[in-house]
């Protein structure tokens, strides 16, 4: 009975070891050559709110970082000369209204006298002409006032689109000229703008996949996001190729914040080993070969279930895997 128990125990202990042991040959395989570059967060479109008239900034309704809707009033520019012109026109309009009322009264009297036969048709025509001149002069003055009102309304500076306020280069009380910038806005959509050395220009294409590291440029390795190249600009600036990358979740970044981006710059051959073949001891990575020897390896990036072996293995080596 004891002999049977010992035999069963040895069989149970040996079975997991036999199931665990496996062999896999590693070979050179082509993979994407990923290079790390630093990209900055930029708005897809930057909008500028400008003053339409010259004058003094009397009101600012925004501050840096505020989110505004399209068409919202963000500032008010007032021109004192327009106010004085408006006062002058109001006085002239009131005077012209009095002249128009007198011309209307003269015309009515001339019409009555002509009806009674105590006046001539010529006098009635002259009164009608004077009334027409008075009414048209009044209409012209009112049109001039409408122009001044429109110019005054143009002192209201409105947001050209929805977005977040980046900069406000003016302050209350400052005199501005027509077309001067009141505020710059970033649209709600953001992209990563990256710069590549000129030698990599031929590898970059719109639609290419890129990998984005953790937020910030000094963070360690971690989970990477995936993005797509939106556009590659045809002009090389300062020996560098400029490209924009679409990535989800950039709305909580600061504009200008940098992130590490990994882009494909060609193909290279490397040895890929199963992740299960790698084990760590005392902070060092090892693999076990088919002959039982342990080999120290230096690992690189992961590619699915495999991991890149930078040193320690050769093409054709057979490693143990669970």
BAPAFI-117316 format. One record per residue (C-alpha): residue in one letter; x, y, z. Coordinates in steps of 0.001 Angstrom, whole numbers, plus 500000, padded with zeros to 6 digits. Each point is the difference from the previous one (the first is absolute). Layout:
<atoms>
@residu: A; x: X; y: Y; z: Z
...
</atoms>
This chain:
<atoms>
@residu: X; x: 500000; y: 500000; z: 500000
@residu: X; x: 502846; y: 502407; z: 500863
@residu: X; x: 501669; y: 499096; z: 496712
@residu: X; x: 496835; y: 500962; z: 498103
@residu: X; x: 499779; y: 503351; z: 501827
@residu: X; x: 503634; y: 500860; z: 499236
@residu: X; x: 499547; y: 499116; z: 496327
@residu: X; x: 496879; y: 502180; z: 499779
@residu: X; x: 501817; y: 502903; z: 501709
@residu: X; x: 502938; y: 499863; z: 497586
@residu: X; x: 497624; y: 499875; z: 497039
@residu: X; x: 498045; y: 503022; z: 501264
@residu: X; x: 503177; y: 502028; z: 500520
@residu: X; x: 501458; y: 499077; z: 496637
@residu: X; x: 496826; y: 500699; z: 497973
@residu: X; x: 499942; y: 503818; z: 500426
@residu: X; x: 503718; y: 500195; z: 499103
@residu: X; x: 499426; y: 498041; z: 496811
@residu: X; x: 497004; y: 502186; z: 499105
@residu: X; x: 501944; y: 503179; z: 500716
@residu: X; x: 503024; y: 499126; z: 497882
@residu: X; x: 499864; y: 501162; z: 496334
@residu: X; x: 502486; y: 501096; z: 497369
@residu: X; x: 499798; y: 502886; z: 497541
@residu: X; x: 502560; y: 500974; z: 497408
@residu: X; x: 500646; y: 503749; z: 499714
@residu: X; x: 500809; y: 501635; z: 496675
@residu: X; x: 500684; y: 503384; z: 498511
@residu: X; x: 496781; y: 501744; z: 498954
@residu: X; x: 499335; y: 503405; z: 498424
@residu: X; x: 498267; y: 502533; z: 502264
@residu: X; x: 499195; y: 503686; z: 499808
@residu: X; x: 502925; y: 502144; z: 501056
@residu: X; x: 498398; y: 502375; z: 502529
@residu: X; x: 501756; y: 503242; z: 500842
@residu: X; x: 499042; y: 502217; z: 502924
@residu: X; x: 499429; y: 503680; z: 499283
@residu: X; x: 498490; y: 502784; z: 502086
@residu: X; x: 496712; y: 501506; z: 498827
@residu: X; x: 498052; y: 502939; z: 501390
@residu: X; x: 496257; y: 500375; z: 500493
@residu: X; x: 498570; y: 502624; z: 497646
@residu: X; x: 496469; y: 501050; z: 499061
@residu: X; x: 498907; y: 498718; z: 496619
@residu: X; x: 498977; y: 503584; z: 499237
@residu: X; x: 500905; y: 503155; z: 501879
@residu: X; x: 497461; y: 502814; z: 499801
@residu: X; x: 500640; y: 503718; z: 500463
@residu: X; x: 497428; y: 502503; z: 501262
@residu: X; x: 500819; y: 503457; z: 498636
@residu: X; x: 498727; y: 503517; z: 500569
@residu: X; x: 497858; y: 501225; z: 497108
@residu: X; x: 500297; y: 503676; z: 500933
@residu: X; x: 502643; y: 502123; z: 501641
@residu: X; x: 499403; y: 501232; z: 503510
@residu: X; x: 500467; y: 499246; z: 503659
@residu: X; x: 499391; y: 496594; z: 501580
@residu: X; x: 497287; y: 500698; z: 502561
@residu: X; x: 498940; y: 496448; z: 500906
@residu: X; x: 501701; y: 496587; z: 500106
@residu: X; x: 497666; y: 497101; z: 500785
@residu: X; x: 502574; y: 497190; z: 499798
@residu: X; x: 503226; y: 498772; z: 501535
@residu: X; x: 502617; y: 497496; z: 498877
@residu: X; x: 498707; y: 496433; z: 500142
@residu: X; x: 496311; y: 500871; z: 499664
@residu: X; x: 497856; y: 497983; z: 497609
@residu: X; x: 497749; y: 502121; z: 497785
@residu: X; x: 497261; y: 499259; z: 497496
@residu: X; x: 500026; y: 501151; z: 496413
@residu: X; x: 498683; y: 503561; z: 499694
@residu: X; x: 500275; y: 500793; z: 503709
@residu: X; x: 501002; y: 503578; z: 500814
@residu: X; x: 503453; y: 499984; z: 501542
@residu: X; x: 500921; y: 503705; z: 500024
@residu: X; x: 498693; y: 503458; z: 499191
@residu: X; x: 501910; y: 502719; z: 498173
@residu: X; x: 498586; y: 503555; z: 500183
@residu: X; x: 500957; y: 502975; z: 497826
@residu: X; x: 499230; y: 503351; z: 501657
@residu: X; x: 499925; y: 501724; z: 496620
@residu: X; x: 497065; y: 497842; z: 498945
@residu: X; x: 498097; y: 501087; z: 503107
@residu: X; x: 500608; y: 503661; z: 499186
@residu: X; x: 498980; y: 499447; z: 496384
@residu: X; x: 496821; y: 498333; z: 501199
@residu: X; x: 499163; y: 503002; z: 502208
@residu: X; x: 500608; y: 502400; z: 497114
@residu: X; x: 497781; y: 497990; z: 497669
@residu: X; x: 497219; y: 499840; z: 502584
@residu: X; x: 499991; y: 503795; z: 500184
@residu: X; x: 499951; y: 500351; z: 496225
@residu: X; x: 497198; y: 497428; z: 499730
@residu: X; x: 497875; y: 501910; z: 502502
@residu: X; x: 500585; y: 503243; z: 498107
@residu: X; x: 499167; y: 498354; z: 496688
@residu: X; x: 496841; y: 498478; z: 501459
@residu: X; x: 498895; y: 503538; z: 500923
@residu: X; x: 500705; y: 501154; z: 496448
@residu: X; x: 498118; y: 497038; z: 498622
@residu: X; x: 497012; y: 500796; z: 502246
@residu: X; x: 500038; y: 503650; z: 498800
@residu: X; x: 500238; y: 498862; z: 496355
@residu: X; x: 497072; y: 497655; z: 500583
@residu: X; x: 497956; y: 502851; z: 501512
@residu: X; x: 500878; y: 502329; z: 497068
@residu: X; x: 499002; y: 497333; z: 497509
@residu: X; x: 496672; y: 499349; z: 501750
@residu: X; x: 499246; y: 503759; z: 500020
@residu: X; x: 500917; y: 500350; z: 496321
@residu: X; x: 497728; y: 497094; z: 499160
@residu: X; x: 497119; y: 501618; z: 501920
@residu: X; x: 500537; y: 503377; z: 498344
@residu: X; x: 500160; y: 498355; z: 496580
@residu: X; x: 496718; y: 498215; z: 500753
@residu: X; x: 498364; y: 503312; z: 500894
@residu: X; x: 501428; y: 501665; z: 496875
@residu: X; x: 502002; y: 502610; z: 501892
@residu: X; x: 503403; y: 498529; z: 499042
@residu: X; x: 501701; y: 498716; z: 496870
@residu: X; x: 501117; y: 496539; z: 498956
@residu: X; x: 503607; y: 501237; z: 499922
@residu: X; x: 499973; y: 500891; z: 503691
@residu: X; x: 498559; y: 496594; z: 500875
@residu: X; x: 502700; y: 498278; z: 497942
@residu: X; x: 502702; y: 502027; z: 501732
@residu: X; x: 498638; y: 498971; z: 503394
@residu: X; x: 499957; y: 496333; z: 498907
@residu: X; x: 503589; y: 500248; z: 498824
@residu: X; x: 501090; y: 501548; z: 503302
@residu: X; x: 498252; y: 497171; z: 501885
@residu: X; x: 501699; y: 497323; z: 497870
@residu: X; x: 503430; y: 501582; z: 500574
@residu: X; x: 499393; y: 500180; z: 503741
@residu: X; x: 498888; y: 496343; z: 500198
@residu: X; x: 502932; y: 498731; z: 497936
@residu: X; x: 502480; y: 502025; z: 502025
@residu: X; x: 498513; y: 498525; z: 503165
@residu: X; x: 500238; y: 496489; z: 498531
@residu: X; x: 503673; y: 500604; z: 499091
@residu: X; x: 500799; y: 501139; z: 503538
@residu: X; x: 498253; y: 496950; z: 501440
@residu: X; x: 502014; y: 497753; z: 497653
@residu: X; x: 503211; y: 501666; z: 501204
@residu: X; x: 498905; y: 499304; z: 503558
@residu: X; x: 499405; y: 496342; z: 499093
@residu: X; x: 503575; y: 499807; z: 498695
@residu: X; x: 501328; y: 501381; z: 503292
@residu: X; x: 497849; y: 497514; z: 501917
@residu: X; x: 501428; y: 497143; z: 497941
@residu: X; x: 503547; y: 501189; z: 500612
@residu: X; x: 499252; y: 500202; z: 503706
@residu: X; x: 498557; y: 496454; z: 499946
@residu: X; x: 503193; y: 498798; z: 498314
@residu: X; x: 501800; y: 500926; z: 503194
@residu: X; x: 498616; y: 496753; z: 501420
@residu: X; x: 502735; y: 497368; z: 499520
@residu: X; x: 498529; y: 496525; z: 499586
@residu: X; x: 501605; y: 496564; z: 500097
@residu: X; x: 500479; y: 498764; z: 496400
@residu: X; x: 499368; y: 496413; z: 501133
@residu: X; x: 499634; y: 497748; z: 503016
@residu: X; x: 503206; y: 499274; z: 501867
@residu: X; x: 502302; y: 500783; z: 502907
@residu: X; x: 501631; y: 503392; z: 500551
@residu: X; x: 503781; y: 499740; z: 499681
@residu: X; x: 501260; y: 503582; z: 500152
@residu: X; x: 498572; y: 503493; z: 500545
@residu: X; x: 502637; y: 502528; z: 498878
@residu: X; x: 497902; y: 503062; z: 500996
@residu: X; x: 498656; y: 501462; z: 503224
@residu: X; x: 497178; y: 502341; z: 500986
@residu: X; x: 500823; y: 503600; z: 499103
@residu: X; x: 502389; y: 499137; z: 497198
@residu: X; x: 499572; y: 501710; z: 496639
@residu: X; x: 499804; y: 497554; z: 497102
@residu: X; x: 499982; y: 500416; z: 496239
@residu: X; x: 497597; y: 498318; z: 497560
@residu: X; x: 501093; y: 496402; z: 499412
@residu: X; x: 502082; y: 499775; z: 503182
@residu: X; x: 499866; y: 496679; z: 501872
@residu: X; x: 497802; y: 499969; z: 503082
@residu: X; x: 500276; y: 496264; z: 500817
@residu: X; x: 501191; y: 496721; z: 498499
@residu: X; x: 497921; y: 496837; z: 500346
@residu: X; x: 500726; y: 496317; z: 499574
@residu: X; x: 497249; y: 497922; z: 498454
@residu: X; x: 498707; y: 497042; z: 501986
@residu: X; x: 501882; y: 497555; z: 497775
@residu: X; x: 503712; y: 499428; z: 500710
@residu: X; x: 502786; y: 498178; z: 498189
@residu: X; x: 503586; y: 498988; z: 500672
@residu: X; x: 502486; y: 501858; z: 497824
@residu: X; x: 503271; y: 498151; z: 499584
@residu: X; x: 503280; y: 500757; z: 498244
@residu: X; x: 502099; y: 497288; z: 498380
@residu: X; x: 503546; y: 500219; z: 498661
@residu: X; x: 500102; y: 500471; z: 496252
@residu: X; x: 501442; y: 496513; z: 499415
@residu: X; x: 496707; y: 498495; z: 501208
@residu: X; x: 497812; y: 502021; z: 497629
@residu: X; x: 499596; y: 497201; z: 497455
@residu: X; x: 498607; y: 497621; z: 502653
@residu: X; x: 497213; y: 502266; z: 501285
@residu: X; x: 496597; y: 499797; z: 498309
@residu: X; x: 496523; y: 501263; z: 500887
@residu: X; x: 498060; y: 497188; z: 501698
@residu: X; x: 503084; y: 498346; z: 501544
@residu: X; x: 499601; y: 498626; z: 503508
@residu: X; x: 502023; y: 501518; z: 502819
@residu: X; x: 500253; y: 499225; z: 503705
@residu: X; x: 499752; y: 502652; z: 502695
@residu: X; x: 501711; y: 499495; z: 503328
@residu: X; x: 498819; y: 501125; z: 503400
@residu: X; x: 499270; y: 503641; z: 500604
@residu: X; x: 503178; y: 502048; z: 500310
@residu: X; x: 503447; y: 499454; z: 498514
@residu: X; x: 501787; y: 498690; z: 503108
@residu: X; x: 497676; y: 497132; z: 500878
@residu: X; x: 501075; y: 496401; z: 499830
@residu: X; x: 498668; y: 497230; z: 497863
@residu: X; x: 496309; y: 499358; z: 500310
@residu: X; x: 496840; y: 499414; z: 498049
@residu: X; x: 500039; y: 501741; z: 496644
@residu: X; x: 497133; y: 501559; z: 498107
@residu: X; x: 499536; y: 499605; z: 496299
@residu: X; x: 499712; y: 502903; z: 497589
@residu: X; x: 499904; y: 500591; z: 496269
@residu: X; x: 501980; y: 502458; z: 497929
@residu: X; x: 497524; y: 502609; z: 498827
@residu: X; x: 502179; y: 501981; z: 497591
@residu: X; x: 503657; y: 500205; z: 499027
@residu: X; x: 500894; y: 503535; z: 498981
@residu: X; x: 501842; y: 500151; z: 496672
@residu: X; x: 502460; y: 502664; z: 501163
@residu: X; x: 503131; y: 499090; z: 501952
@residu: X; x: 500811; y: 502630; z: 502611
@residu: X; x: 503438; y: 500176; z: 501550
@residu: X; x: 500853; y: 496498; z: 498817
@residu: X; x: 496887; y: 498504; z: 501573
@residu: X; x: 496748; y: 498554; z: 498701
@residu: X; x: 496843; y: 501290; z: 501715
@residu: X; x: 497023; y: 497673; z: 500456
@residu: X; x: 496720; y: 500088; z: 501947
@residu: X; x: 498662; y: 496955; z: 501854
@residu: X; x: 496389; y: 499395; z: 501066
@residu: X; x: 499716; y: 498530; z: 503503
@residu: X; x: 496945; y: 499615; z: 502218
@residu: X; x: 500057; y: 501499; z: 503471
@residu: X; x: 502157; y: 503075; z: 499400
@residu: X; x: 497357; y: 502424; z: 501251
@residu: X; x: 501328; y: 499816; z: 503568
@residu: X; x: 503570; y: 500852; z: 498967
@residu: X; x: 501498; y: 503467; z: 500136
@residu: X; x: 500561; y: 501652; z: 496647
@residu: X; x: 503717; y: 499704; z: 499336
@residu: X; x: 500426; y: 497031; z: 502367
@residu: X; x: 502447; y: 497446; z: 498632
@residu: X; x: 499651; y: 496244; z: 499725
@residu: X; x: 502204; y: 497225; z: 498723
@residu: X; x: 498882; y: 498496; z: 496689
@residu: X; x: 501325; y: 496857; z: 498334
@residu: X; x: 499921; y: 500029; z: 496210
@residu: X; x: 500950; y: 497411; z: 497392
@residu: X; x: 503157; y: 500906; z: 498107
@residu: X; x: 500465; y: 496776; z: 498013
@residu: X; x: 500518; y: 496287; z: 500616
@residu: X; x: 502733; y: 498104; z: 501810
@residu: X; x: 500748; y: 496364; z: 500788
@residu: X; x: 500046; y: 498880; z: 503612
@residu: X; x: 499593; y: 496837; z: 502055
@residu: X; x: 496572; y: 499540; z: 501550
@residu: X; x: 499506; y: 497577; z: 502892
@residu: X; x: 496768; y: 498987; z: 501774
@residu: X; x: 499350; y: 502035; z: 503118
@residu: X; x: 499460; y: 496766; z: 501903
@residu: X; x: 503607; y: 498979; z: 499333
@residu: X; x: 501332; y: 502998; z: 501957
@residu: X; x: 500359; y: 499793; z: 503750
@residu: X; x: 501614; y: 502442; z: 502380
@residu: X; x: 502298; y: 499297; z: 502909
@residu: X; x: 501825; y: 502590; z: 502089
@residu: X; x: 498947; y: 502715; z: 497570
@residu: X; x: 501504; y: 498198; z: 496978
@residu: X; x: 498091; y: 498405; z: 497100
@residu: X; x: 500816; y: 496363; z: 499117
@residu: X; x: 498932; y: 497383; z: 497489
@residu: X; x: 500707; y: 496275; z: 500158
@residu: X; x: 501297; y: 498337; z: 496854
@residu: X; x: 499111; y: 496488; z: 498853
@residu: X; x: 503282; y: 498635; z: 501384
@residu: X; x: 499105; y: 501330; z: 503470
@residu: X; x: 502387; y: 502959; z: 499980
@residu: X; x: 498813; y: 503306; z: 501393
@residu: X; x: 500710; y: 503064; z: 497909
@residu: X; x: 499806; y: 503628; z: 501085
@residu: X; x: 498024; y: 502049; z: 497461
@residu: X; x: 499304; y: 503669; z: 499489
@residu: X; x: 496413; y: 500635; z: 499004
@residu: X; x: 498450; y: 502807; z: 497996
@residu: X; x: 496454; y: 500913; z: 499041
@residu: X; x: 497103; y: 497582; z: 500100
@residu: X; x: 498256; y: 498978; z: 496767
@residu: X; x: 496806; y: 498173; z: 500921
@residu: X; x: 500868; y: 496713; z: 501719
@residu: X; x: 503650; y: 500321; z: 499020
@residu: X; x: 502750; y: 502246; z: 501290
@residu: X; x: 503042; y: 501349; z: 498217
@residu: X; x: 503370; y: 498503; z: 501005
@residu: X; x: 502782; y: 502556; z: 499655
@residu: X; x: 502829; y: 497705; z: 501092
@residu: X; x: 500606; y: 496513; z: 501365
@residu: X; x: 498335; y: 497838; z: 497292
@residu: X; x: 500852; y: 499107; z: 496428
@residu: X; x: 497883; y: 499107; z: 497015
@residu: X; x: 498887; y: 496371; z: 500316
@residu: X; x: 500501; y: 499615; z: 503763
@residu: X; x: 497410; y: 497779; z: 501702
@residu: X; x: 498594; y: 501247; z: 503292
@residu: X; x: 497797; y: 498360; z: 502623
@residu: X; x: 496456; y: 501390; z: 500312
@residu: X; x: 497214; y: 498999; z: 502409
</atoms>
